[in-house]
Amino acid sequence: MKVAIASGKGGTGKTTVAVNLAQVVPRPVQLLDCDVEEPNCSLFLAPEIEESEKIGIPIPCVDETKCNACGDCGNFCEFNAIISLGAAPLVFPELCHGCGGCAKVCPTGAISEVDRPIGVVEKGRAGGIGFIQGRLNVGEAMAPPLIAAVKDRADTDGITIIDSPPGTSCPVIETVRDCDIVVLVTEPTPFGLADLVLAVGAVREMGLPFGVVVNRAGVGDNRVSDYCRSEDIPVFLEIPNDRRVAEAYSRGKTIVEVVPELTPAFEALWGRIVDHCKGAGIASEQALSGGVGANSRGGM
């Protein structure tokens, strides 16, 4: 079973929910940090990294001795990563999405592919939690291939908690697209509501079951609650605005470690996620309790 923790904007408490939920769900469990531009789950879980793998994407390499400057490669590329101006093509590696189409359409076989590194995937354990994170190279803009690499290296059994990038752009879509359920974390402020509306629109467009967690409950107004009620969106949990929670975060500690009386709240969060999945007919009882057979939902 795959549970994505997402948010319409950064700073709402998405990582807080992900790491605390991973500590209370049934084993086996793994946490994937797919916020590859700024991964920070490791700051709270302090995993022991056992493997590190460089990840790259294929980009075109032109053999000018074979090229006839026909321009078919440039005409095919929707991202302008390769262009021909009546001579051998120019390649712009940072724009390339690694689809390989230019090599396929080249009539003279002048285009081959070479690997361009974009980041690393690190894998290890944090106590009883399996841990995988991606780290995008500085200055690199192509996050989705690295996110896909993180997900490809996850185990297929048990429960998978995925910390998504914030927002509603391509990295988020790549992260949540094959998950069983999405938990949207927001805050009770006008900014929180505005970005929650965008996130709700995205997950609804993808046909994914979802619910909301309200962080720092009590600091703003009731518009988030009113919106969820009017849209028939389940609110799985409200995390109180507690100074101890903020202090724990600043020290790299989880809520369940420092404020143990809130542990039942995260256990209840997991129970509501499970109930929502059961209601949506997503997975088997065995999968929902952490056993094999997760992600048995078909066609969604």
PEFEN-V343141 format. One record per helix or strand of 3 or more residues. SS is the DSSP state (@ for helix, = for strand). FROM is the first residue (numbers start at 1). LEN is the number of residues. Records with the same first field share a line. If there is no record, write none. Layout:
SS->FROM-LEN ; FROM-LEN
//
This chain:
=->2-5 ; 29-5 ; 48-15 ; 111-16 ; 129-8 ; 159-5 ; 181-7 ; 209-9 ; 235-6
@->14-11 ; 41-5 ; 72-5 ; 93-3 ; 101-5 ; 143-10 ; 170-7 ; 190-16 ; 223-8 ; 243-8 ; 255-4 ; 260-21 ; 285-4
//
